[in-house]
Amino acid sequence: MLDHIGVQAADVEASLAFYLRTFAAIGIREAKRFPAGDSVVVGLSGPDGMASFWLSPAADAETRELHVAFRAPDRAAVDAVHEAAVRDGVEVLHAPRVWPEYHPTYYGVFLRDPDGHNVEAVHHGF
């Protein structure tokens, strides 16, 4: 249903480093970059190379939490995202586990990004 999403970041480079390090196990990488005033806009992609997650400079302070879930190829990748987050001192909201309230094979980890957003790696198991 979604084609792409844009997230405003207080510090684009810091957020970019977070997403590249933390979600490396699911293949997130920088796909596109262009200048935006004193900062940059960066498009991130998965293994397909299509930029679908965009980071841009924030115009103002954030007032609401955003939730974004990235699809992982398997449970091991979800666990690897968790391990990267713990290694880097990222706030873990929920350690990896099955979430049967979503569906019987939903396996996810929930984290806090540098701007306070709730970000997730999930494997659906089918």
N, CA, C and O atoms as a GROMACS GRO file, in nm:
protein
  504
    1MET      N    1   0.081  -0.118   0.000
    1MET     CA    2   0.000   0.000   0.000
    1MET      C    3   0.086   0.125   0.000
    1MET      O    4   0.056   0.219  -0.073
    2LEU      N    5   0.193   0.131   0.079
    2LEU     CA    6   0.278   0.249   0.084
    2LEU      C    7   0.386   0.243  -0.023
    2LEU      O    8   0.441   0.137  -0.051
    3ASP      N    9   0.416   0.358  -0.082
    3ASP     CA   10   0.523   0.368  -0.179
    3ASP      C   11   0.651   0.416  -0.113
    3ASP      O   12   0.758   0.362  -0.139
    4HIS      N   13   0.639   0.518  -0.029
    4HIS     CA   14   0.756   0.569   0.044
    4HIS      C   15   0.708   0.651   0.164
    4HIS      O   16   0.591   0.687   0.174
    5ILE      N   17   0.801   0.679   0.252
    5ILE     CA   18   0.771   0.761   0.370
    5ILE      C   19   0.888   0.854   0.394
    5ILE      O   20   1.004   0.817   0.372
    6GLY      N   21   0.859   0.974   0.440
    6GLY     CA   22   0.961   1.071   0.475
    6GLY      C   23   0.955   1.103   0.623
    6GLY      O   24   0.848   1.121   0.680
    7VAL      N   25   1.072   1.111   0.684
    7VAL     CA   26   1.082   1.141   0.826
    7VAL      C   27   1.174   1.261   0.842
    7VAL      O   28   1.284   1.265   0.787
    8GLN      N   29   1.128   1.359   0.917
    8GLN     CA   30   1.213   1.474   0.946
    8GLN      C   31   1.301   1.442   1.065
    8GLN      O   32   1.255   1.384   1.164
    9ALA      N   33   1.428   1.479   1.055
    9ALA     CA   34   1.524   1.449   1.160
    9ALA      C   35   1.591   1.577   1.208
    9ALA      O   36   1.621   1.666   1.128
   10ALA      N   37   1.615   1.586   1.337
   10ALA     CA   38   1.686   1.701   1.392
   10ALA      C   39   1.828   1.708   1.337
   10ALA      O   40   1.881   1.816   1.313
   11ASP      N   41   1.890   1.592   1.318
   11ASP     CA   42   2.026   1.581   1.262
   11ASP      C   43   2.024   1.466   1.162
   11ASP      O   44   2.030   1.349   1.200
   12VAL      N   45   2.014   1.499   1.034
   12VAL     CA   46   2.001   1.398   0.930
   12VAL      C   47   2.118   1.299   0.932
   12VAL      O   48   2.096   1.178   0.923
   13GLU      N   49   2.240   1.349   0.944
   13GLU     CA   50   2.357   1.260   0.942
   13GLU      C   51   2.356   1.164   1.061
   13GLU      O   52   2.390   1.047   1.045
   14ALA      N   53   2.317   1.212   1.180
   14ALA     CA   54   2.309   1.124   1.297
   14ALA      C   55   2.200   1.018   1.278
   14ALA      O   56   2.220   0.901   1.311
   15SER      N   57   2.086   1.059   1.225
   15SER     CA   58   1.978   0.963   1.200
   15SER      C   59   2.019   0.863   1.093
   15SER      O   60   1.991   0.744   1.105
   16LEU      N   61   2.085   0.911   0.988
   16LEU     CA   62   2.133   0.822   0.883
   16LEU      C   63   2.226   0.717   0.942
   16LEU      O   64   2.212   0.599   0.912
   17ALA      N   65   2.321   0.758   1.024
   17ALA     CA   66   2.414   0.664   1.086
   17ALA      C   67   2.339   0.561   1.170
   17ALA      O   68   2.371   0.442   1.166
   18PHE      N   69   2.239   0.605   1.246
   18PHE     CA   70   2.157   0.514   1.326
   18PHE      C   71   2.091   0.409   1.238
   18PHE      O   72   2.104   0.289   1.265
   19TYR      N   73   2.021   0.451   1.134
   19TYR     CA   74   1.948   0.357   1.048
   19TYR      C   75   2.042   0.262   0.974
   19TYR      O   76   2.013   0.143   0.963
   20LEU      N   77   2.154   0.313   0.924
   20LEU     CA   78   2.249   0.226   0.852
   20LEU      C   79   2.311   0.123   0.944
   20LEU      O   80   2.326   0.007   0.906
   21ARG      N   81   2.350   0.162   1.066
   21ARG     CA   82   2.409   0.068   1.161
   21ARG      C   83   2.307  -0.031   1.216
   21ARG      O   84   2.330  -0.152   1.215
   22THR      N   85   2.196   0.022   1.262
   22THR     CA   86   2.099  -0.060   1.334
   22THR      C   87   2.027  -0.158   1.243
   22THR      O   88   2.002  -0.272   1.281
   23PHE      N   89   1.993  -0.115   1.122
   23PHE     CA   90   1.914  -0.199   1.032
   23PHE      C   91   1.997  -0.260   0.919
   23PHE      O   92   1.941  -0.300   0.816
   24ALA      N   93   2.128  -0.266   0.936
   24ALA     CA   94   2.216  -0.326   0.833
   24ALA      C   95   2.176  -0.471   0.802
   24ALA      O   96   2.185  -0.514   0.688
   25ALA      N   97   2.132  -0.544   0.902
   25ALA     CA   98   2.098  -0.685   0.884
   25ALA      C   99   1.981  -0.708   0.790
   25ALA      O  100   1.964  -0.818   0.738
   26ILE      N  101   1.900  -0.605   0.767
   26ILE     CA  102   1.789  -0.622   0.673
   26ILE      C  103   1.818  -0.555   0.539
   26ILE      O  104   1.730  -0.542   0.455
   27GLY      N  105   1.942  -0.512   0.521
   27GLY     CA  106   1.985  -0.462   0.391
   27GLY      C  107   1.961  -0.315   0.364
   27GLY      O  108   1.968  -0.272   0.249
   28ILE      N  109   1.932  -0.236   0.468
   28ILE     CA  110   1.911  -0.092   0.446
   28ILE      C  111   2.043  -0.027   0.406
   28ILE      O  112   2.148  -0.052   0.465
   29ARG      N  113   2.034   0.058   0.303
   29ARG     CA  114   2.153   0.130   0.257
   29ARG      C  115   2.113   0.264   0.197
   29ARG      O  116   1.998   0.285   0.160
   30GLU      N  117   2.210   0.354   0.190
   30GLU     CA  118   2.186   0.484   0.128
   30GLU      C  119   2.174   0.467  -0.022
   30GLU      O  120   2.262   0.407  -0.085
   31ALA      N  121   2.066   0.519  -0.080
   31ALA     CA  122   2.043   0.505  -0.224
   31ALA      C  123   2.053   0.638  -0.298
   31ALA      O  124   2.088   0.640  -0.416
   32LYS      N  125   2.022   0.747  -0.230
   32LYS     CA  126   2.020   0.878  -0.295
   32LYS      C  127   2.045   0.986  -0.191
   32LYS      O  128   2.010   0.970  -0.074
   33ARG      N  129   2.107   1.096  -0.235
   33ARG     CA  130   2.136   1.207  -0.145
   33ARG      C  131   2.137   1.334  -0.229
   33ARG      O  132   2.190   1.338  -0.340
   34PHE      N  133   2.076   1.440  -0.172
   34PHE     CA  134   2.086   1.571  -0.236
   34PHE      C  135   2.083   1.680  -0.131
   34PHE      O  136   2.028   1.659  -0.022
   35PRO      N  137   2.141   1.797  -0.162
   35PRO     CA  138   2.147   1.906  -0.065
   35PRO      C  139   2.009   1.965  -0.035
   35PRO      O  140   1.920   1.966  -0.120
   36ALA      N  141   1.996   2.013   0.088
   36ALA     CA  142   1.874   2.081   0.131
   36ALA      C  143   1.916   2.189   0.231
   36ALA      O  144   1.926   2.162   0.351
   37GLY      N  145   1.940   2.310   0.182
   37GLY     CA  146   1.987   2.418   0.269
   37GLY      C  147   2.122   2.384   0.328
   37GLY      O  148   2.216   2.351   0.255
   38ASP      N  149   2.132   2.390   0.461
   38ASP     CA  150   2.257   2.358   0.530
   38ASP      C  151   2.270   2.209   0.560
   38ASP      O  152   2.364   2.167   0.627
   39SER      N  153   2.176   2.129   0.511
   39SER     CA  154   2.175   1.986   0.542
   39SER      C  155   2.162   1.907   0.411
   39SER      O  156   2.200   1.954   0.304
   40VAL      N  157   2.109   1.787   0.423
   40VAL     CA  158   2.086   1.700   0.308
   40VAL      C  159   1.955   1.626   0.325
   40VAL      O  160   1.901   1.617   0.435
   41VAL      N  161   1.906   1.573   0.215
   41VAL     CA  162   1.796   1.477   0.216
   41VAL      C  163   1.856   1.347   0.169
   41VAL      O  164   1.928   1.344   0.069
   42VAL      N  165   1.826   1.238   0.240
   42VAL     CA  166   1.884   1.109   0.208
   42VAL      C  167   1.772   1.008   0.190
   42VAL      O  168   1.682   0.997   0.275
   43GLY      N  169   1.777   0.934   0.080
   43GLY     CA  170   1.683   0.825   0.055
   43GLY      C  171   1.749   0.692   0.085
   43GLY      O  172   1.858   0.664   0.034
   44LEU      N  173   1.686   0.611   0.168
   44LEU     CA  174   1.736   0.479   0.203
   44LEU      C  175   1.654   0.373   0.130
   44LEU      O  176   1.535   0.391   0.105
   45SER      N  177   1.720   0.264   0.097
   45SER     CA  178   1.652   0.155   0.028
   45SER      C  179   1.684   0.024   0.096
   45SER      O  180   1.772   0.014   0.182
   46GLY      N  181   1.609  -0.076   0.056
   46GLY     CA  182   1.640  -0.213   0.094
   46GLY      C  183   1.719  -0.277  -0.018
   46GLY      O  184   1.778  -0.208  -0.100
   47PRO      N  185   1.720  -0.409  -0.022
   47PRO     CA  186   1.796  -0.479  -0.124
   47PRO      C  187   1.754  -0.447  -0.268
   47PRO      O  188   1.834  -0.465  -0.361
   48ASP      N  189   1.632  -0.400  -0.288
   48ASP     CA  190   1.586  -0.369  -0.424
   48ASP      C  191   1.645  -0.240  -0.481
   48ASP      O  192   1.634  -0.215  -0.601
   49GLY      N  193   1.709  -0.159  -0.396
   49GLY     CA  194   1.772  -0.035  -0.442
   49GLY      C  195   1.679   0.083  -0.459
   49GLY      O  196   1.725   0.192  -0.493
   50MET      N  197   1.549   0.065  -0.438
   50MET     CA  198   1.451   0.173  -0.453
   50MET      C  199   1.442   0.254  -0.323
   50MET      O  200   1.409   0.200  -0.218
   51ALA      N  201   1.472   0.383  -0.332
   51ALA     CA  202   1.466   0.469  -0.213
   51ALA      C  203   1.320   0.484  -0.171
   51ALA      O  204   1.239   0.542  -0.243
   52SER      N  205   1.288   0.431  -0.054
   52SER     CA  206   1.149   0.437  -0.007
   52SER      C  207   1.137   0.493   0.134
   52SER      O  208   1.026   0.515   0.183
   53PHE      N  209   1.251   0.515   0.201
   53PHE     CA  210   1.252   0.574   0.334
   53PHE      C  211   1.344   0.694   0.328
   53PHE      O  212   1.464   0.680   0.305
   54TRP      N  213   1.287   0.813   0.350
   54TRP     CA  214   1.360   0.938   0.329
   54TRP      C  215   1.380   1.012   0.460
   54TRP      O  216   1.288   1.024   0.541
   55LEU      N  217   1.501   1.062   0.481
   55LEU     CA  218   1.534   1.146   0.595
   55LEU      C  219   1.559   1.287   0.544
   55LEU      O  220   1.636   1.307   0.450
   56SER      N  221   1.495   1.385   0.606
   56SER     CA  222   1.516   1.524   0.568
   56SER      C  223   1.526   1.609   0.693
   56SER      O  224   1.484   1.567   0.800
   57PRO      N  225   1.583   1.730   0.679
   57PRO     CA  226   1.598   1.815   0.798
   57PRO      C  227   1.462   1.859   0.852
   57PRO      O  228   1.370   1.891   0.776
   58ALA      N  229   1.450   1.860   0.983
   58ALA     CA  230   1.325   1.902   1.048
   58ALA      C  231   1.309   2.053   1.040
   58ALA      O  232   1.404   2.129   1.060
   59ALA      N  233   1.188   2.095   1.012
   59ALA     CA  234   1.157   2.238   1.009
   59ALA      C  235   1.139   2.292   1.151
   59ALA      O  236   1.177   2.405   1.181
   60ASP      N  237   1.080   2.210   1.238
   60ASP     CA  238   1.053   2.248   1.377
   60ASP      C  239   1.074   2.126   1.466
   60ASP      O  240   1.102   2.016   1.417
   61ALA      N  241   1.059   2.145   1.595
   61ALA     CA  242   1.069   2.035   1.690
   61ALA      C  243   0.954   1.937   1.667
   61ALA      O  244   0.842   1.977   1.634
   62GLU      N  245   0.983   1.810   1.684
   62GLU     CA  246   0.882   1.705   1.667
   62GLU      C  247   0.784   1.709   1.783
   62GLU      O  248   0.822   1.730   1.898
   63THR      N  249   0.656   1.689   1.753
   63THR     CA  250   0.556   1.691   1.858
   63THR      C  251   0.481   1.559   1.871
   63THR      O  252   0.408   1.539   1.968
   64ARG      N  253   0.497   1.468   1.774
   64ARG     CA  254   0.429   1.339   1.780
   64ARG      C  255   0.525   1.227   1.745
   64ARG      O  256   0.616   1.244   1.665
   65GLU      N  257   0.502   1.112   1.806
   65GLU     CA  258   0.582   0.995   1.776
   65GLU      C  259   0.533   0.930   1.647
   65GLU      O  260   0.412   0.917   1.625
   66LEU      N  261   0.626   0.891   1.564
   66LEU     CA  262   0.597   0.818   1.441
   66LEU      C  263   0.635   0.672   1.462
   66LEU      O  264   0.731   0.643   1.535
   67HIS      N  265   0.562   0.581   1.401
   67HIS     CA  266   0.599   0.439   1.404
   67HIS      C  267   0.626   0.393   1.262
   67HIS      O  268   0.543   0.412   1.173
   68VAL      N  269   0.743   0.332   1.241
   68VAL     CA  270   0.781   0.277   1.111
   68VAL      C  271   0.832   0.136   1.134
   68VAL      O  272   0.914   0.113   1.223
   69ALA      N  273   0.783   0.041   1.055
   69ALA     CA  274   0.829  -0.098   1.064
   69ALA      C  275   0.897  -0.136   0.933
   69ALA      O  276   0.843  -0.116   0.824
   70PHE      N  277   1.018  -0.192   0.946
   70PHE     CA  278   1.094  -0.239   0.831
   70PHE      C  279   1.084  -0.392   0.825
   70PHE      O  280   1.102  -0.460   0.926
   71ARG      N  281   1.055  -0.444   0.706
   71ARG     CA  282   1.041  -0.588   0.687
   71ARG      C  283   1.177  -0.654   0.689
   71ARG      O  284   1.270  -0.611   0.621
   72ALA      N  285   1.189  -0.760   0.768
   72ALA     CA  286   1.312  -0.838   0.778
   72ALA      C  287   1.291  -0.971   0.705
   72ALA      O  288   1.180  -1.023   0.703
   73PRO      N  289   1.398  -1.026   0.645
   73PRO     CA  290   1.382  -1.151   0.569
   73PRO      C  291   1.360  -1.275   0.656
   73PRO      O  292   1.308  -1.376   0.608
   74ASP      N  293   1.400  -1.267   0.784
   74ASP     CA  294   1.384  -1.382   0.873
   74ASP      C  295   1.402  -1.335   1.018
   74ASP      O  296   1.435  -1.220   1.044
   75ARG      N  297   1.379  -1.427   1.110
   75ARG     CA  298   1.392  -1.393   1.252
   75ARG      C  299   1.536  -1.359   1.290
   75ARG      O  300   1.560  -1.275   1.376
   76ALA      N  301   1.631  -1.425   1.226
   76ALA     CA  302   1.772  -1.397   1.255
   76ALA      C  303   1.805  -1.251   1.225
   76ALA      O  304   1.883  -1.190   1.298
   77ALA      N  305   1.748  -1.196   1.121
   77ALA     CA  306   1.772  -1.055   1.088
   77ALA      C  307   1.712  -0.964   1.194
   77ALA      O  308   1.772  -0.863   1.230
   78VAL      N  309   1.593  -0.998   1.244
   78VAL     CA  310   1.532  -0.921   1.353
   78VAL      C  311   1.624  -0.924   1.475
   78VAL      O  312   1.649  -0.822   1.538
   79ASP      N  313   1.674  -1.042   1.507
   79ASP     CA  314   1.766  -1.056   1.621
   79ASP      C  315   1.894  -0.975   1.598
   79ASP      O  316   1.947  -0.916   1.692
   80ALA      N  317   1.944  -0.972   1.475
   80ALA     CA  318   2.065  -0.896   1.443
   80ALA      C  319   2.041  -0.746   1.458
   80ALA      O  320   2.130  -0.673   1.503
   81VAL      N  321   1.923  -0.699   1.421
   81VAL     CA  322   1.888  -0.558   1.442
   81VAL      C  323   1.891  -0.528   1.592
   81VAL      O  324   1.946  -0.426   1.634
   82HIS      N  325   1.833  -0.615   1.671
   82HIS     CA  326   1.833  -0.598   1.816
   82HIS      C  327   1.976  -0.594   1.871
   82HIS      O  328   2.009  -0.508   1.952
   83GLU      N  329   2.060  -0.686   1.826
   83GLU     CA  330   2.199  -0.690   1.872
   83GLU      C  331   2.273  -0.562   1.836
   83GLU      O  332   2.351  -0.510   1.916
   84ALA      N  333   2.250  -0.510   1.715
   84ALA     CA  334   2.314  -0.385   1.673
   84ALA      C  335   2.268  -0.269   1.762
   84ALA      O  336   2.348  -0.185   1.801
   85ALA      N  337   2.139  -0.266   1.792
   85ALA     CA  338   2.085  -0.160   1.876
   85ALA      C  339   2.146  -0.165   2.016
   85ALA      O  340   2.188  -0.062   2.070
   86VAL      N  341   2.152  -0.283   2.075
   86VAL     CA  342   2.209  -0.298   2.208
   86VAL      C  343   2.356  -0.258   2.207
   86VAL      O  344   2.402  -0.188   2.297
   87ARG      N  345   2.430  -0.302   2.106
   87ARG     CA  346   2.572  -0.269   2.094
   87ARG      C  347   2.594  -0.118   2.092
   87ARG      O  348   2.690  -0.068   2.150
   88ASP      N  349   2.504  -0.045   2.023
   88ASP     CA  350   2.519   0.099   2.008
   88ASP      C  351   2.447   0.180   2.116
   88ASP      O  352   2.444   0.303   2.108
   89GLY      N  353   2.391   0.114   2.216
   89GLY     CA  354   2.325   0.186   2.324
   89GLY      C  355   2.190   0.246   2.288
   89GLY      O  356   2.145   0.341   2.352
   90VAL      N  357   2.126   0.192   2.185
   90VAL     CA  358   1.995   0.239   2.142
   90VAL      C  359   1.889   0.192   2.242
   90VAL      O  360   1.897   0.080   2.292
   91GLU      N  361   1.792   0.276   2.270
   91GLU     CA  362   1.683   0.237   2.359
   91GLU      C  363   1.598   0.128   2.293
   91GLU      O  364   1.544   0.148   2.184
   92VAL      N  365   1.587   0.015   2.360
   92VAL     CA  366   1.504  -0.096   2.311
   92VAL      C  367   1.369  -0.084   2.381
   92VAL      O  368   1.360  -0.094   2.504
   93LEU      N  369   1.264  -0.063   2.303
   93LEU     CA  370   1.130  -0.053   2.360
   93LEU      C  371   1.074  -0.191   2.391
   93LEU      O  372   1.013  -0.212   2.496
   94HIS      N  373   1.095  -0.286   2.299
   94HIS     CA  374   1.051  -0.425   2.317
   94HIS      C  375   1.152  -0.515   2.249
   94HIS      O  376   1.175  -0.503   2.128
   95ALA      N  377   1.213  -0.604   2.325
   95ALA     CA  378   1.309  -0.700   2.269
   95ALA      C  379   1.236  -0.793   2.170
   95ALA      O  380   1.114  -0.802   2.173
   96PRO      N  381   1.311  -0.860   2.084
   96PRO     CA  382   1.247  -0.948   1.986
   96PRO      C  383   1.163  -1.056   2.052
   96PRO      O  384   1.203  -1.120   2.148
   97ARG      N  385   1.045  -1.072   1.995
   97ARG     CA  386   0.957  -1.179   2.042
   97ARG      C  387   0.843  -1.196   1.943
   97ARG      O  388   0.826  -1.114   1.852
   98VAL      N  389   0.766  -1.300   1.960
   98VAL     CA  390   0.644  -1.321   1.882
   98VAL      C  391   0.534  -1.234   1.942
   98VAL      O  392   0.520  -1.225   2.064
   99TRP      N  393   0.458  -1.169   1.856
   99TRP     CA  394   0.347  -1.083   1.896
   99TRP      C  395   0.217  -1.147   1.846
   99TRP      O  396   0.165  -1.106   1.742
  100PRO      N  397   0.164  -1.248   1.918
  100PRO     CA  398   0.046  -1.320   1.869
  100PRO      C  399  -0.079  -1.233   1.857
  100PRO      O  400  -0.172  -1.267   1.785
  101GLU      N  401  -0.080  -1.120   1.927
  101GLU     CA  402  -0.196  -1.031   1.915
  101GLU      C  403  -0.204  -0.968   1.775
  101GLU      O  404  -0.312  -0.925   1.733
  102TYR      N  405  -0.091  -0.964   1.703
  102TYR     CA  406  -0.090  -0.914   1.564
  102TYR      C  407  -0.123  -1.028   1.468
  102TYR      O  408  -0.215  -1.015   1.387
  103HIS      N  409  -0.050  -1.138   1.477
  103HIS     CA  410  -0.082  -1.266   1.413
  103HIS      C  411   0.017  -1.369   1.467
  103HIS      O  412   0.120  -1.332   1.523
  104PRO      N  413  -0.012  -1.498   1.452
  104PRO     CA  414   0.065  -1.602   1.520
  104PRO      C  415   0.214  -1.608   1.489
  104PRO      O  416   0.291  -1.660   1.570
  105THR      N  417   0.259  -1.557   1.375
  105THR     CA  418   0.401  -1.566   1.340
  105THR      C  419   0.469  -1.430   1.330
  105THR      O  420   0.577  -1.419   1.271
  106TYR      N  421   0.408  -1.325   1.385
  106TYR     CA  422   0.464  -1.190   1.382
  106TYR      C  423   0.579  -1.183   1.482
  106TYR      O  424   0.558  -1.199   1.602
  107TYR      N  425   0.700  -1.160   1.434
  107TYR     CA  426   0.820  -1.156   1.518
  107TYR      C  427   0.887  -1.021   1.499
  107TYR      O  428   0.931  -0.989   1.388
  108GLY      N  429   0.895  -0.940   1.605
  108GLY     CA  430   0.949  -0.806   1.589
  108GLY      C  431   1.026  -0.755   1.708
  108GLY      O  432   1.013  -0.804   1.820
  109VAL      N  433   1.108  -0.652   1.680
  109VAL     CA  434   1.180  -0.577   1.782
  109VAL      C  435   1.144  -0.430   1.761
  109VAL      O  436   1.136  -0.383   1.648
  110PHE      N  437   1.124  -0.358   1.871
  110PHE     CA  438   1.086  -0.217   1.866
  110PHE      C  439   1.194  -0.133   1.935
  110PHE      O  440   1.239  -0.166   2.045
  111LEU      N  441   1.236  -0.024   1.868
  111LEU     CA  442   1.346   0.059   1.914
  111LEU      C  443   1.307   0.206   1.911
  111LEU      O  444   1.204   0.242   1.854
  112ARG      N  445   1.388   0.291   1.974
  112ARG     CA  446   1.368   0.436   1.972
  112ARG      C  447   1.480   0.496   1.885
  112ARG      O  448   1.598   0.475   1.914
  113ASP      N  449   1.444   0.572   1.780
  113ASP     CA  450   1.547   0.633   1.695
  113ASP      C  451   1.594   0.764   1.757
  113ASP      O  452   1.539   0.806   1.859
  114PRO      N  453   1.695   0.831   1.699
  114PRO     CA  454   1.750   0.952   1.760
  114PRO      C  455   1.650   1.067   1.778
  114PRO      O  456   1.673   1.156   1.860
  115ASP      N  457   1.540   1.066   1.702
  115ASP     CA  458   1.439   1.170   1.716
  115ASP      C  459   1.320   1.127   1.800
  115ASP      O  460   1.220   1.198   1.808
  116GLY      N  461   1.330   1.011   1.864
  116GLY     CA  462   1.225   0.965   1.954
  116GLY      C  463   1.118   0.881   1.889
  116GLY      O  464   1.019   0.847   1.954
  117HIS      N  465   1.135   0.846   1.763
  117HIS     CA  466   1.035   0.766   1.693
  117HIS      C  467   1.048   0.618   1.729
  117HIS      O  468   1.156   0.570   1.761
  118ASN      N  469   0.936   0.548   1.723
  118ASN     CA  470   0.927   0.405   1.749
  118ASN      C  471   0.950   0.333   1.616
  118ASN      O  472   0.864   0.337   1.528
  119VAL      N  473   1.067   0.268   1.601
  119VAL     CA  474   1.101   0.199   1.478
  119VAL      C  475   1.116   0.051   1.505
  119VAL      O  476   1.158   0.011   1.614
  120GLU      N  477   1.082  -0.028   1.406
  120GLU     CA  478   1.069  -0.173   1.427
  120GLU      C  479   1.131  -0.249   1.310
  120GLU      O  480   1.132  -0.202   1.197
  121ALA      N  481   1.183  -0.368   1.340
  121ALA     CA  482   1.216  -0.468   1.239
  121ALA      C  483   1.121  -0.583   1.264
  121ALA      O  484   1.107  -0.629   1.377
  122VAL      N  485   1.055  -0.630   1.158
  122VAL     CA  486   0.955  -0.736   1.173
  122VAL      C  487   0.971  -0.842   1.065
  122VAL      O  488   1.000  -0.812   0.949
  123HIS      N  489   0.951  -0.967   1.107
  123HIS     CA  490   0.942  -1.079   1.013
  123HIS      C  491   0.806  -1.142   1.037
  123HIS      O  492   0.769  -1.173   1.150
  124HIS      N  493   0.732  -1.161   0.929
  124HIS     CA  494   0.596  -1.213   0.942
  124HIS      C  495   0.589  -1.366   0.943
  124HIS      O  496   0.486  -1.422   0.980
  125GLY      N  497   0.695  -1.433   0.904
  125GLY     CA  498   0.698  -1.577   0.913
  125GLY      C  499   0.622  -1.650   0.804
  125GLY      O  500   0.597  -1.770   0.814
  126PHE      N  501   0.586  -1.577   0.700
  126PHE     CA  502   0.520  -1.644   0.586
  126PHE      C  503   0.558  -1.575   0.458
  126PHE      O  504   0.513  -1.616   0.350
   0.00000   0.00000   0.00000
